[in-house]
Amino acid sequence: FLRRDFRVEVPAGGRTAIQAPGLGSINVRALPDNCEVLIGGTFVDYPPILDRDVVAGSHTVTFRWPDGVTRDYPIEVSAGRPTFVTGKKE
């Protein structure tokens, strides 16, 4: 969750500086909490998830319960700030 793809153009014989994107953190809870949590389609863990480093930018947090119910929450993570998400089955 620390990876971010971006395009860099460097002219022939030129130089450029690249700065890594900032980091924020995510805190995840779920009601009920017997679900899988995915960020961008990749399994993270089971809730609660506290202070997990995530690259700043747009992400989708998915909650997937054992009975097949799935909920997606689009979030925006800001550098240097925590983001809080609560998934609700119903």
HTML snippet that shows the backbone in 3Dmol.js (N, CA, C, O; Angstrom):
<script src="https://3Dmol.org/build/3Dmol-min.js"></script>
<div id="view" style="width:600px;height:400px;position:relative"></div>
<script>
const pdb = `
ATOM      1  N   PHE A   1       0.824  -1.194   0.000  1.00  0.00           N
ATOM      2  CA  PHE A   1       0.000   0.000   0.000  1.00  0.00           C
ATOM      3  C   PHE A   1       0.861   1.247   0.000  1.00  0.00           C
ATOM      4  O   PHE A   1       0.385   2.366   0.195  1.00  0.00           O
ATOM      5  N   LEU A   2       2.141   1.016  -0.224  1.00  0.00           N
ATOM      6  CA  LEU A   2       3.081   2.127  -0.298  1.00  0.00           C
ATOM      7  C   LEU A   2       3.502   2.381  -1.738  1.00  0.00           C
ATOM      8  O   LEU A   2       4.359   3.227  -1.993  1.00  0.00           O
ATOM      9  N   ARG A   3       2.913   1.663  -2.674  1.00  0.00           N
ATOM     10  CA  ARG A   3       3.306   1.788  -4.074  1.00  0.00           C
ATOM     11  C   ARG A   3       2.371   2.741  -4.812  1.00  0.00           C
ATOM     12  O   ARG A   3       1.153   2.694  -4.643  1.00  0.00           O
ATOM     13  N   ARG A   4       2.957   3.599  -5.626  1.00  0.00           N
ATOM     14  CA  ARG A   4       2.181   4.505  -6.467  1.00  0.00           C
ATOM     15  C   ARG A   4       2.907   4.623  -7.788  1.00  0.00           C
ATOM     16  O   ARG A   4       4.077   5.003  -7.814  1.00  0.00           O
ATOM     17  N   ASP A   5       2.248   4.308  -8.876  1.00  0.00           N
ATOM     18  CA  ASP A   5       2.842   4.442 -10.205  1.00  0.00           C
ATOM     19  C   ASP A   5       2.635   5.865 -10.711  1.00  0.00           C
ATOM     20  O   ASP A   5       1.562   6.441 -10.528  1.00  0.00           O
ATOM     21  N   PHE A   6       3.643   6.425 -11.337  1.00  0.00           N
ATOM     22  CA  PHE A   6       3.504   7.720 -11.979  1.00  0.00           C
ATOM     23  C   PHE A   6       4.488   7.810 -13.126  1.00  0.00           C
ATOM     24  O   PHE A   6       5.505   7.117 -13.152  1.00  0.00           O
ATOM     25  N   ARG A   7       4.167   8.679 -14.075  1.00  0.00           N
ATOM     26  CA  ARG A   7       4.976   8.810 -15.280  1.00  0.00           C
ATOM     27  C   ARG A   7       5.990   9.944 -15.113  1.00  0.00           C
ATOM     28  O   ARG A   7       5.677  11.011 -14.585  1.00  0.00           O
ATOM     29  N   VAL A   8       7.196   9.683 -15.573  1.00  0.00           N
ATOM     30  CA  VAL A   8       8.264  10.677 -15.518  1.00  0.00           C
ATOM     31  C   VAL A   8       8.843  10.813 -16.916  1.00  0.00           C
ATOM     32  O   VAL A   8       9.190   9.820 -17.555  1.00  0.00           O
ATOM     33  N   GLU A   9       8.944  12.040 -17.384  1.00  0.00           N
ATOM     34  CA  GLU A   9       9.550  12.296 -18.690  1.00  0.00           C
ATOM     35  C   GLU A   9      10.858  13.051 -18.493  1.00  0.00           C
ATOM     36  O   GLU A   9      10.902  14.092 -17.837  1.00  0.00           O
ATOM     37  N   VAL A  10      11.922  12.502 -19.076  1.00  0.00           N
ATOM     38  CA  VAL A  10      13.237  13.120 -18.976  1.00  0.00           C
ATOM     39  C   VAL A  10      13.732  13.350 -20.404  1.00  0.00           C
ATOM     40  O   VAL A  10      13.848  12.400 -21.178  1.00  0.00           O
ATOM     41  N   PRO A  11      14.021  14.591 -20.755  1.00  0.00           N
ATOM     42  CA  PRO A  11      14.516  14.847 -22.105  1.00  0.00           C
ATOM     43  C   PRO A  11      15.896  14.206 -22.294  1.00  0.00           C
ATOM     44  O   PRO A  11      16.651  14.028 -21.337  1.00  0.00           O
ATOM     45  N   ALA A  12      16.205  13.866 -23.549  1.00  0.00           N
ATOM     46  CA  ALA A  12      17.500  13.257 -23.862  1.00  0.00           C
ATOM     47  C   ALA A  12      18.627  14.126 -23.318  1.00  0.00           C
ATOM     48  O   ALA A  12      18.681  15.326 -23.586  1.00  0.00           O
ATOM     49  N   GLY A  13      19.509  13.521 -22.567  1.00  0.00           N
ATOM     50  CA  GLY A  13      20.645  14.240 -21.991  1.00  0.00           C
ATOM     51  C   GLY A  13      20.264  15.100 -20.798  1.00  0.00           C
ATOM     52  O   GLY A  13      21.115  15.788 -20.235  1.00  0.00           O
ATOM     53  N   GLY A  14      19.001  15.070 -20.409  1.00  0.00           N
ATOM     54  CA  GLY A  14      18.529  15.910 -19.305  1.00  0.00           C
ATOM     55  C   GLY A  14      18.530  15.189 -17.979  1.00  0.00           C
ATOM     56  O   GLY A  14      18.880  14.013 -17.883  1.00  0.00           O
ATOM     57  N   ARG A  15      18.134  15.915 -16.970  1.00  0.00           N
ATOM     58  CA  ARG A  15      18.040  15.373 -15.617  1.00  0.00           C
ATOM     59  C   ARG A  15      16.725  15.829 -15.013  1.00  0.00           C
ATOM     60  O   ARG A  15      16.151  16.841 -15.415  1.00  0.00           O
ATOM     61  N   THR A  16      16.274  15.077 -14.062  1.00  0.00           N
ATOM     62  CA  THR A  16      15.061  15.464 -13.345  1.00  0.00           C
ATOM     63  C   THR A  16      15.136  14.925 -11.926  1.00  0.00           C
ATOM     64  O   THR A  16      15.851  13.962 -11.649  1.00  0.00           O
ATOM     65  N   ALA A  17      14.404  15.549 -11.048  1.00  0.00           N
ATOM     66  CA  ALA A  17      14.322  15.077  -9.663  1.00  0.00           C
ATOM     67  C   ALA A  17      12.966  14.417  -9.466  1.00  0.00           C
ATOM     68  O   ALA A  17      11.953  14.888  -9.983  1.00  0.00           O
ATOM     69  N   ILE A  18      12.957  13.339  -8.726  1.00  0.00           N
ATOM     70  CA  ILE A  18      11.723  12.626  -8.434  1.00  0.00           C
ATOM     71  C   ILE A  18      11.534  12.608  -6.928  1.00  0.00           C
ATOM     72  O   ILE A  18      12.455  12.294  -6.174  1.00  0.00           O
ATOM     73  N   GLN A  19      10.338  12.946  -6.509  1.00  0.00           N
ATOM     74  CA  GLN A  19      10.032  12.928  -5.081  1.00  0.00           C
ATOM     75  C   GLN A  19       8.956  11.874  -4.832  1.00  0.00           C
ATOM     76  O   GLN A  19       7.930  11.854  -5.512  1.00  0.00           O
ATOM     77  N   ALA A  20       9.191  11.018  -3.875  1.00  0.00           N
ATOM     78  CA  ALA A  20       8.212   9.985  -3.537  1.00  0.00           C
ATOM     79  C   ALA A  20       6.961  10.651  -2.971  1.00  0.00           C
ATOM     80  O   ALA A  20       7.056  11.673  -2.291  1.00  0.00           O
ATOM     81  N   PRO A  21       5.788  10.079  -3.246  1.00  0.00           N
ATOM     82  CA  PRO A  21       4.559  10.639  -2.681  1.00  0.00           C
ATOM     83  C   PRO A  21       4.558  10.506  -1.170  1.00  0.00           C
ATOM     84  O   PRO A  21       5.235   9.640  -0.615  1.00  0.00           O
ATOM     85  N   GLY A  22       3.803  11.358  -0.511  1.00  0.00           N
ATOM     86  CA  GLY A  22       3.726  11.341   0.939  1.00  0.00           C
ATOM     87  C   GLY A  22       2.971  10.135   1.464  1.00  0.00           C
ATOM     88  O   GLY A  22       2.288   9.436   0.715  1.00  0.00           O
ATOM     89  N   LEU A  23       3.102   9.904   2.753  1.00  0.00           N
ATOM     90  CA  LEU A  23       2.409   8.804   3.414  1.00  0.00           C
ATOM     91  C   LEU A  23       1.359   9.326   4.372  1.00  0.00           C
ATOM     92  O   LEU A  23       1.557  10.333   5.052  1.00  0.00           O
ATOM     93  N   GLY A  24       0.264   8.639   4.411  1.00  0.00           N
ATOM     94  CA  GLY A  24      -0.755   8.856   5.426  1.00  0.00           C
ATOM     95  C   GLY A  24      -0.944   7.524   6.133  1.00  0.00           C
ATOM     96  O   GLY A  24      -0.156   6.597   5.948  1.00  0.00           O
ATOM     97  N   SER A  25      -1.976   7.435   6.933  1.00  0.00           N
ATOM     98  CA  SER A  25      -2.266   6.156   7.578  1.00  0.00           C
ATOM     99  C   SER A  25      -3.764   5.899   7.502  1.00  0.00           C
ATOM    100  O   SER A  25      -4.565   6.817   7.329  1.00  0.00           O
ATOM    101  N   ILE A  26      -4.118   4.626   7.635  1.00  0.00           N
ATOM    102  CA  ILE A  26      -5.517   4.238   7.572  1.00  0.00           C
ATOM    103  C   ILE A  26      -5.867   3.441   8.819  1.00  0.00           C
ATOM    104  O   ILE A  26      -5.079   2.635   9.314  1.00  0.00           O
ATOM    105  N   ASN A  27      -7.071   3.692   9.307  1.00  0.00           N
ATOM    106  CA  ASN A  27      -7.621   2.982  10.460  1.00  0.00           C
ATOM    107  C   ASN A  27      -8.961   2.422  10.014  1.00  0.00           C
ATOM    108  O   ASN A  27      -9.826   3.167   9.553  1.00  0.00           O
ATOM    109  N   VAL A  28      -9.139   1.109  10.148  1.00  0.00           N
ATOM    110  CA  VAL A  28     -10.322   0.449   9.608  1.00  0.00           C
ATOM    111  C   VAL A  28     -11.038  -0.349  10.690  1.00  0.00           C
ATOM    112  O   VAL A  28     -10.425  -1.101  11.447  1.00  0.00           O
ATOM    113  N   ARG A  29     -12.345  -0.162  10.738  1.00  0.00           N
ATOM    114  CA  ARG A  29     -13.218  -0.942  11.606  1.00  0.00           C
ATOM    115  C   ARG A  29     -14.371  -1.453  10.757  1.00  0.00           C
ATOM    116  O   ARG A  29     -14.632  -0.926   9.675  1.00  0.00           O
ATOM    117  N   ALA A  30     -15.061  -2.476  11.242  1.00  0.00           N
ATOM    118  CA  ALA A  30     -16.203  -3.024  10.497  1.00  0.00           C
ATOM    119  C   ALA A  30     -17.276  -3.499  11.465  1.00  0.00           C
ATOM    120  O   ALA A  30     -16.990  -3.931  12.581  1.00  0.00           O
ATOM    121  N   LEU A  31     -18.515  -3.406  11.008  1.00  0.00           N
ATOM    122  CA  LEU A  31     -19.667  -3.874  11.766  1.00  0.00           C
ATOM    123  C   LEU A  31     -20.471  -4.821  10.888  1.00  0.00           C
ATOM    124  O   LEU A  31     -21.059  -4.354   9.913  1.00  0.00           O
ATOM    125  N   PRO A  32     -20.536  -6.105  11.163  1.00  0.00           N
ATOM    126  CA  PRO A  32     -19.724  -6.844  12.126  1.00  0.00           C
ATOM    127  C   PRO A  32     -18.279  -6.974  11.639  1.00  0.00           C
ATOM    128  O   PRO A  32     -17.979  -6.722  10.472  1.00  0.00           O
ATOM    129  N   ASP A  33     -17.403  -7.367  12.541  1.00  0.00           N
ATOM    130  CA  ASP A  33     -15.974  -7.356  12.219  1.00  0.00           C
ATOM    131  C   ASP A  33     -15.427  -8.683  11.702  1.00  0.00           C
ATOM    132  O   ASP A  33     -14.212  -8.883  11.702  1.00  0.00           O
ATOM    133  N   ASN A  34     -16.284  -9.585  11.267  1.00  0.00           N
ATOM    134  CA  ASN A  34     -15.827 -10.883  10.749  1.00  0.00           C
ATOM    135  C   ASN A  34     -15.675 -10.845   9.225  1.00  0.00           C
ATOM    136  O   ASN A  34     -16.194 -11.714   8.524  1.00  0.00           O
ATOM    137  N   CYS A  35     -14.976  -9.851   8.723  1.00  0.00           N
ATOM    138  CA  CYS A  35     -14.826  -9.686   7.276  1.00  0.00           C
ATOM    139  C   CYS A  35     -13.364  -9.508   6.900  1.00  0.00           C
ATOM    140  O   CYS A  35     -12.511  -9.222   7.740  1.00  0.00           O
ATOM    141  N   GLU A  36     -13.105  -9.686   5.609  1.00  0.00           N
ATOM    142  CA  GLU A  36     -11.789  -9.378   5.056  1.00  0.00           C
ATOM    143  C   GLU A  36     -11.778  -7.918   4.626  1.00  0.00           C
ATOM    144  O   GLU A  36     -12.798  -7.392   4.180  1.00  0.00           O
ATOM    145  N   VAL A  37     -10.639  -7.268   4.758  1.00  0.00           N
ATOM    146  CA  VAL A  37     -10.477  -5.898   4.295  1.00  0.00           C
ATOM    147  C   VAL A  37      -9.451  -5.902   3.170  1.00  0.00           C
ATOM    148  O   VAL A  37      -8.361  -6.460   3.303  1.00  0.00           O
ATOM    149  N   LEU A  38      -9.819  -5.271   2.059  1.00  0.00           N
ATOM    150  CA  LEU A  38      -8.934  -5.158   0.908  1.00  0.00           C
ATOM    151  C   LEU A  38      -8.750  -3.684   0.573  1.00  0.00           C
ATOM    152  O   LEU A  38      -9.676  -2.889   0.735  1.00  0.00           O
ATOM    153  N   ILE A  39      -7.580  -3.321   0.115  1.00  0.00           N
ATOM    154  CA  ILE A  39      -7.321  -1.976  -0.393  1.00  0.00           C
ATOM    155  C   ILE A  39      -6.862  -2.140  -1.829  1.00  0.00           C
ATOM    156  O   ILE A  39      -5.862  -2.806  -2.100  1.00  0.00           O
ATOM    157  N   GLY A  40      -7.594  -1.531  -2.743  1.00  0.00           N
ATOM    158  CA  GLY A  40      -7.255  -1.645  -4.150  1.00  0.00           C
ATOM    159  C   GLY A  40      -7.287  -3.079  -4.643  1.00  0.00           C
ATOM    160  O   GLY A  40      -6.544  -3.439  -5.556  1.00  0.00           O
ATOM    161  N   GLY A  41      -8.150  -3.908  -4.041  1.00  0.00           N
ATOM    162  CA  GLY A  41      -8.277  -5.295  -4.457  1.00  0.00           C
ATOM    163  C   GLY A  41      -7.288  -6.249  -3.824  1.00  0.00           C
ATOM    164  O   GLY A  41      -7.330  -7.449  -4.097  1.00  0.00           O
ATOM    165  N   THR A  42      -6.399  -5.746  -2.984  1.00  0.00           N
ATOM    166  CA  THR A  42      -5.390  -6.585  -2.325  1.00  0.00           C
ATOM    167  C   THR A  42      -5.764  -6.785  -0.859  1.00  0.00           C
ATOM    168  O   THR A  42      -6.029  -5.822  -0.141  1.00  0.00           O
ATOM    169  N   PHE A  43      -5.782  -8.037  -0.425  1.00  0.00           N
ATOM    170  CA  PHE A  43      -6.114  -8.348   0.964  1.00  0.00           C
ATOM    171  C   PHE A  43      -5.126  -7.686   1.914  1.00  0.00           C
ATOM    172  O   PHE A  43      -3.912  -7.752   1.719  1.00  0.00           O
ATOM    173  N   VAL A  44      -5.681  -7.034   2.966  1.00  0.00           N
ATOM    174  CA  VAL A  44      -4.849  -6.377   3.982  1.00  0.00           C
ATOM    175  C   VAL A  44      -4.817  -7.221   5.249  1.00  0.00           C
ATOM    176  O   VAL A  44      -3.760  -7.683   5.678  1.00  0.00           O
ATOM    177  N   ASP A  45      -6.000  -7.416   5.843  1.00  0.00           N
ATOM    178  CA  ASP A  45      -6.095  -8.111   7.125  1.00  0.00           C
ATOM    179  C   ASP A  45      -7.570  -8.163   7.507  1.00  0.00           C
ATOM    180  O   ASP A  45      -8.446  -7.800   6.722  1.00  0.00           O
ATOM    181  N   TYR A  46      -7.822  -8.618   8.722  1.00  0.00           N
ATOM    182  CA  TYR A  46      -9.168  -8.590   9.303  1.00  0.00           C
ATOM    183  C   TYR A  46      -9.222  -7.418  10.275  1.00  0.00           C
ATOM    184  O   TYR A  46      -8.221  -7.118  10.926  1.00  0.00           O
ATOM    185  N   PRO A  47     -10.372  -6.745  10.390  1.00  0.00           N
ATOM    186  CA  PRO A  47     -10.452  -5.581  11.271  1.00  0.00           C
ATOM    187  C   PRO A  47     -10.389  -5.988  12.737  1.00  0.00           C
ATOM    188  O   PRO A  47     -10.739  -7.116  13.083  1.00  0.00           O
ATOM    189  N   PRO A  48      -9.949  -5.084  13.594  1.00  0.00           N
ATOM    190  CA  PRO A  48      -9.576  -3.706  13.271  1.00  0.00           C
ATOM    191  C   PRO A  48      -8.150  -3.618  12.724  1.00  0.00           C
ATOM    192  O   PRO A  48      -7.283  -4.427  13.054  1.00  0.00           O
ATOM    193  N   ILE A  49      -7.942  -2.623  11.891  1.00  0.00           N
ATOM    194  CA  ILE A  49      -6.618  -2.308  11.340  1.00  0.00           C
ATOM    195  C   ILE A  49      -6.292  -0.902  11.822  1.00  0.00           C
ATOM    196  O   ILE A  49      -7.049   0.037  11.573  1.00  0.00           O
ATOM    197  N   LEU A  50      -5.184  -0.760  12.502  1.00  0.00           N
ATOM    198  CA  LEU A  50      -4.850   0.525  13.115  1.00  0.00           C
ATOM    199  C   LEU A  50      -3.523   1.066  12.604  1.00  0.00           C
ATOM    200  O   LEU A  50      -2.521   0.352  12.561  1.00  0.00           O
ATOM    201  N   ASP A  51      -3.530   2.329  12.221  1.00  0.00           N
ATOM    202  CA  ASP A  51      -2.325   3.068  11.814  1.00  0.00           C
ATOM    203  C   ASP A  51      -1.484   2.346  10.767  1.00  0.00           C
ATOM    204  O   ASP A  51      -0.264   2.269  10.908  1.00  0.00           O
ATOM    205  N   ARG A  52      -2.101   1.828   9.741  1.00  0.00           N
ATOM    206  CA  ARG A  52      -1.391   1.165   8.640  1.00  0.00           C
ATOM    207  C   ARG A  52      -0.935   2.227   7.650  1.00  0.00           C
ATOM    208  O   ARG A  52      -1.755   3.004   7.161  1.00  0.00           O
ATOM    209  N   ASP A  53       0.362   2.273   7.347  1.00  0.00           N
ATOM    210  CA  ASP A  53       0.883   3.242   6.382  1.00  0.00           C
ATOM    211  C   ASP A  53       0.306   2.972   5.001  1.00  0.00           C
ATOM    212  O   ASP A  53       0.242   1.831   4.544  1.00  0.00           O
ATOM    213  N   VAL A  54      -0.116   4.060   4.343  1.00  0.00           N
ATOM    214  CA  VAL A  54      -0.672   3.992   2.990  1.00  0.00           C
ATOM    215  C   VAL A  54      -0.183   5.223   2.242  1.00  0.00           C
ATOM    216  O   VAL A  54      -0.135   6.318   2.802  1.00  0.00           O
ATOM    217  N   VAL A  55       0.178   5.043   0.978  1.00  0.00           N
ATOM    218  CA  VAL A  55       0.610   6.172   0.167  1.00  0.00           C
ATOM    219  C   VAL A  55      -0.568   7.143  -0.010  1.00  0.00           C
ATOM    220  O   VAL A  55      -1.713   6.715  -0.156  1.00  0.00           O
ATOM    221  N   ALA A  56      -0.281   8.436   0.005  1.00  0.00           N
ATOM    222  CA  ALA A  56      -1.322   9.452  -0.159  1.00  0.00           C
ATOM    223  C   ALA A  56      -1.967   9.320  -1.532  1.00  0.00           C
ATOM    224  O   ALA A  56      -1.307   8.972  -2.511  1.00  0.00           O
ATOM    225  N   GLY A  57      -3.267   9.603  -1.592  1.00  0.00           N
ATOM    226  CA  GLY A  57      -3.997   9.543  -2.852  1.00  0.00           C
ATOM    227  C   GLY A  57      -5.316   8.811  -2.694  1.00  0.00           C
ATOM    228  O   GLY A  57      -5.749   8.520  -1.579  1.00  0.00           O
ATOM    229  N   SER A  58      -5.949   8.516  -3.822  1.00  0.00           N
ATOM    230  CA  SER A  58      -7.250   7.846  -3.845  1.00  0.00           C
ATOM    231  C   SER A  58      -7.094   6.335  -3.746  1.00  0.00           C
ATOM    232  O   SER A  58      -6.218   5.745  -4.379  1.00  0.00           O
ATOM    233  N   HIS A  59      -7.950   5.723  -2.949  1.00  0.00           N
ATOM    234  CA  HIS A  59      -7.957   4.273  -2.763  1.00  0.00           C
ATOM    235  C   HIS A  59      -9.398   3.801  -2.628  1.00  0.00           C
ATOM    236  O   HIS A  59     -10.296   4.596  -2.351  1.00  0.00           O
ATOM    237  N   THR A  60      -9.611   2.514  -2.823  1.00  0.00           N
ATOM    238  CA  THR A  60     -10.903   1.903  -2.539  1.00  0.00           C
ATOM    239  C   THR A  60     -10.697   0.835  -1.489  1.00  0.00           C
ATOM    240  O   THR A  60      -9.904  -0.089  -1.671  1.00  0.00           O
ATOM    241  N   VAL A  61     -11.426   0.969  -0.378  1.00  0.00           N
ATOM    242  CA  VAL A  61     -11.385  -0.021   0.693  1.00  0.00           C
ATOM    243  C   VAL A  61     -12.606  -0.911   0.516  1.00  0.00           C
ATOM    244  O   VAL A  61     -13.735  -0.425   0.450  1.00  0.00           O
ATOM    245  N   THR A  62     -12.371  -2.225   0.438  1.00  0.00           N
ATOM    246  CA  THR A  62     -13.446  -3.189   0.250  1.00  0.00           C
ATOM    247  C   THR A  62     -13.573  -4.058   1.486  1.00  0.00           C
ATOM    248  O   THR A  62     -12.581  -4.548   2.026  1.00  0.00           O
ATOM    249  N   PHE A  63     -14.808  -4.240   1.925  1.00  0.00           N
ATOM    250  CA  PHE A  63     -15.127  -5.132   3.037  1.00  0.00           C
ATOM    251  C   PHE A  63     -15.854  -6.326   2.445  1.00  0.00           C
ATOM    252  O   PHE A  63     -16.831  -6.156   1.717  1.00  0.00           O
ATOM    253  N   ARG A  64     -15.384  -7.549   2.752  1.00  0.00           N
ATOM    254  CA  ARG A  64     -15.982  -8.765   2.198  1.00  0.00           C
ATOM    255  C   ARG A  64     -16.291  -9.732   3.343  1.00  0.00           C
ATOM    256  O   ARG A  64     -15.390 -10.282   3.976  1.00  0.00           O
ATOM    257  N   TRP A  65     -17.612  -9.927   3.595  1.00  0.00           N
ATOM    258  CA  TRP A  65     -18.054 -10.804   4.668  1.00  0.00           C
ATOM    259  C   TRP A  65     -18.176 -12.237   4.169  1.00  0.00           C
ATOM    260  O   TRP A  65     -18.308 -12.455   2.965  1.00  0.00           O
ATOM    261  N   PRO A  66     -18.133 -13.232   5.076  1.00  0.00           N
ATOM    262  CA  PRO A  66     -18.162 -14.643   4.683  1.00  0.00           C
ATOM    263  C   PRO A  66     -19.393 -15.050   3.873  1.00  0.00           C
ATOM    264  O   PRO A  66     -19.317 -15.996   3.089  1.00  0.00           O
ATOM    265  N   ASP A  67     -20.526 -14.359   4.040  1.00  0.00           N
ATOM    266  CA  ASP A  67     -21.739 -14.727   3.310  1.00  0.00           C
ATOM    267  C   ASP A  67     -21.792 -14.113   1.907  1.00  0.00           C
ATOM    268  O   ASP A  67     -22.796 -14.247   1.208  1.00  0.00           O
ATOM    269  N   GLY A  68     -20.706 -13.437   1.495  1.00  0.00           N
ATOM    270  CA  GLY A  68     -20.637 -12.877   0.148  1.00  0.00           C
ATOM    271  C   GLY A  68     -20.984 -11.408   0.040  1.00  0.00           C
ATOM    272  O   GLY A  68     -20.795 -10.818  -1.024  1.00  0.00           O
ATOM    273  N   VAL A  69     -21.488 -10.793   1.103  1.00  0.00           N
ATOM    274  CA  VAL A  69     -21.803  -9.361   1.073  1.00  0.00           C
ATOM    275  C   VAL A  69     -20.502  -8.575   0.970  1.00  0.00           C
ATOM    276  O   VAL A  69     -19.559  -8.807   1.727  1.00  0.00           O
ATOM    277  N   THR A  70     -20.466  -7.634   0.014  1.00  0.00           N
ATOM    278  CA  THR A  70     -19.276  -6.819  -0.217  1.00  0.00           C
ATOM    279  C   THR A  70     -19.676  -5.350  -0.258  1.00  0.00           C
ATOM    280  O   THR A  70     -20.695  -4.992  -0.848  1.00  0.00           O
ATOM    281  N   ARG A  71     -18.875  -4.511   0.368  1.00  0.00           N
ATOM    282  CA  ARG A  71     -19.107  -3.066   0.346  1.00  0.00           C
ATOM    283  C   ARG A  71     -17.790  -2.370  -0.009  1.00  0.00           C
ATOM    284  O   ARG A  71     -16.738  -2.687   0.547  1.00  0.00           O
ATOM    285  N   ASP A  72     -17.867  -1.416  -0.944  1.00  0.00           N
ATOM    286  CA  ASP A  72     -16.703  -0.625  -1.348  1.00  0.00           C
ATOM    287  C   ASP A  72     -16.843   0.795  -0.825  1.00  0.00           C
ATOM    288  O   ASP A  72     -17.924   1.381  -0.879  1.00  0.00           O
ATOM    289  N   TYR A  73     -15.750   1.341  -0.321  1.00  0.00           N
ATOM    290  CA  TYR A  73     -15.710   2.710   0.174  1.00  0.00           C
ATOM    291  C   TYR A  73     -14.541   3.438  -0.472  1.00  0.00           C
ATOM    292  O   TYR A  73     -13.388   3.128  -0.173  1.00  0.00           O
ATOM    293  N   PRO A  74     -14.811   4.403  -1.354  1.00  0.00           N
ATOM    294  CA  PRO A  74     -13.708   5.200  -1.896  1.00  0.00           C
ATOM    295  C   PRO A  74     -13.216   6.171  -0.824  1.00  0.00           C
ATOM    296  O   PRO A  74     -14.017   6.796  -0.129  1.00  0.00           O
ATOM    297  N   ILE A  75     -11.904   6.290  -0.695  1.00  0.00           N
ATOM    298  CA  ILE A  75     -11.325   7.185   0.307  1.00  0.00           C
ATOM    299  C   ILE A  75     -10.211   8.010  -0.330  1.00  0.00           C
ATOM    300  O   ILE A  75      -9.681   7.663  -1.385  1.00  0.00           O
ATOM    301  N   GLU A  76      -9.878   9.091   0.326  1.00  0.00           N
ATOM    302  CA  GLU A  76      -8.752   9.936  -0.066  1.00  0.00           C
ATOM    303  C   GLU A  76      -7.815  10.013   1.137  1.00  0.00           C
ATOM    304  O   GLU A  76      -8.201  10.500   2.199  1.00  0.00           O
ATOM    305  N   VAL A  77      -6.593   9.535   0.968  1.00  0.00           N
ATOM    306  CA  VAL A  77      -5.597   9.565   2.039  1.00  0.00           C
ATOM    307  C   VAL A  77      -4.705  10.785   1.835  1.00  0.00           C
ATOM    308  O   VAL A  77      -4.147  10.982   0.756  1.00  0.00           O
ATOM    309  N   SER A  78      -4.575  11.602   2.879  1.00  0.00           N
ATOM    310  CA  SER A  78      -3.724  12.791   2.827  1.00  0.00           C
ATOM    311  C   SER A  78      -2.397  12.512   3.518  1.00  0.00           C
ATOM    312  O   SER A  78      -2.351  11.817   4.533  1.00  0.00           O
ATOM    313  N   ALA A  79      -1.336  13.050   2.971  1.00  0.00           N
ATOM    314  CA  ALA A  79      -0.001  12.868   3.551  1.00  0.00           C
ATOM    315  C   ALA A  79       0.040  13.423   4.967  1.00  0.00           C
ATOM    316  O   ALA A  79      -0.421  14.534   5.229  1.00  0.00           O
ATOM    317  N   GLY A  80       0.594  12.638   5.865  1.00  0.00           N
ATOM    318  CA  GLY A  80       0.778  13.073   7.244  1.00  0.00           C
ATOM    319  C   GLY A  80      -0.477  13.053   8.096  1.00  0.00           C
ATOM    320  O   GLY A  80      -0.458  13.526   9.233  1.00  0.00           O
ATOM    321  N   ARG A  81      -1.581  12.508   7.560  1.00  0.00           N
ATOM    322  CA  ARG A  81      -2.837  12.523   8.316  1.00  0.00           C
ATOM    323  C   ARG A  81      -3.457  11.132   8.345  1.00  0.00           C
ATOM    324  O   ARG A  81      -3.307  10.361   7.397  1.00  0.00           O
ATOM    325  N   PRO A  82      -4.152  10.812   9.434  1.00  0.00           N
ATOM    326  CA  PRO A  82      -4.855   9.526   9.487  1.00  0.00           C
ATOM    327  C   PRO A  82      -6.188   9.605   8.746  1.00  0.00           C
ATOM    328  O   PRO A  82      -6.822  10.659   8.693  1.00  0.00           O
ATOM    329  N   THR A  83      -6.598   8.476   8.178  1.00  0.00           N
ATOM    330  CA  THR A  83      -7.900   8.349   7.538  1.00  0.00           C
ATOM    331  C   THR A  83      -8.646   7.229   8.251  1.00  0.00           C
ATOM    332  O   THR A  83      -8.065   6.194   8.577  1.00  0.00           O
ATOM    333  N   PHE A  84      -9.937   7.444   8.490  1.00  0.00           N
ATOM    334  CA  PHE A  84     -10.744   6.478   9.227  1.00  0.00           C
ATOM    335  C   PHE A  84     -11.862   5.959   8.334  1.00  0.00           C
ATOM    336  O   PHE A  84     -12.546   6.736   7.667  1.00  0.00           O
ATOM    337  N   VAL A  85     -12.045   4.632   8.326  1.00  0.00           N
ATOM    338  CA  VAL A  85     -13.085   3.998   7.525  1.00  0.00           C
ATOM    339  C   VAL A  85     -13.801   2.959   8.396  1.00  0.00           C
ATOM    340  O   VAL A  85     -13.165   2.154   9.076  1.00  0.00           O
ATOM    341  N   THR A  86     -15.128   2.993   8.359  1.00  0.00           N
ATOM    342  CA  THR A  86     -15.923   1.984   9.030  1.00  0.00           C
ATOM    343  C   THR A  86     -16.831   1.326   8.001  1.00  0.00           C
ATOM    344  O   THR A  86     -17.671   1.991   7.394  1.00  0.00           O
ATOM    345  N   GLY A  87     -16.668   0.039   7.804  1.00  0.00           N
ATOM    346  CA  GLY A  87     -17.520  -0.702   6.878  1.00  0.00           C
ATOM    347  C   GLY A  87     -18.714  -1.264   7.609  1.00  0.00           C
ATOM    348  O   GLY A  87     -18.585  -1.846   8.687  1.00  0.00           O
ATOM    349  N   LYS A  88     -19.897  -1.084   7.005  1.00  0.00           N
ATOM    350  CA  LYS A  88     -21.126  -1.604   7.616  1.00  0.00           C
ATOM    351  C   LYS A  88     -21.783  -2.573   6.650  1.00  0.00           C
ATOM    352  O   LYS A  88     -22.021  -2.258   5.483  1.00  0.00           O
ATOM    353  N   LYS A  89     -22.066  -3.746   7.161  1.00  0.00           N
ATOM    354  CA  LYS A  89     -22.655  -4.790   6.332  1.00  0.00           C
ATOM    355  C   LYS A  89     -24.053  -4.400   5.850  1.00  0.00           C
ATOM    356  O   LYS A  89     -24.415  -4.687   4.709  1.00  0.00           O
ATOM    357  N   GLU A  90     -24.831  -3.754   6.700  1.00  0.00           N
ATOM    358  CA  GLU A  90     -26.201  -3.416   6.335  1.00  0.00           C
ATOM    359  C   GLU A  90     -26.417  -1.938   6.195  1.00  0.00           C
ATOM    360  O   GLU A  90     -27.527  -1.503   5.889  1.00  0.00           O
TER     361      GLU A  90
END
`;
const viewer = $3Dmol.createViewer("view");
viewer.addModel(pdb, "pdb");
viewer.setStyle({}, {cartoon: {color: "spectrum"}});
viewer.zoomTo();
viewer.render();
</script>
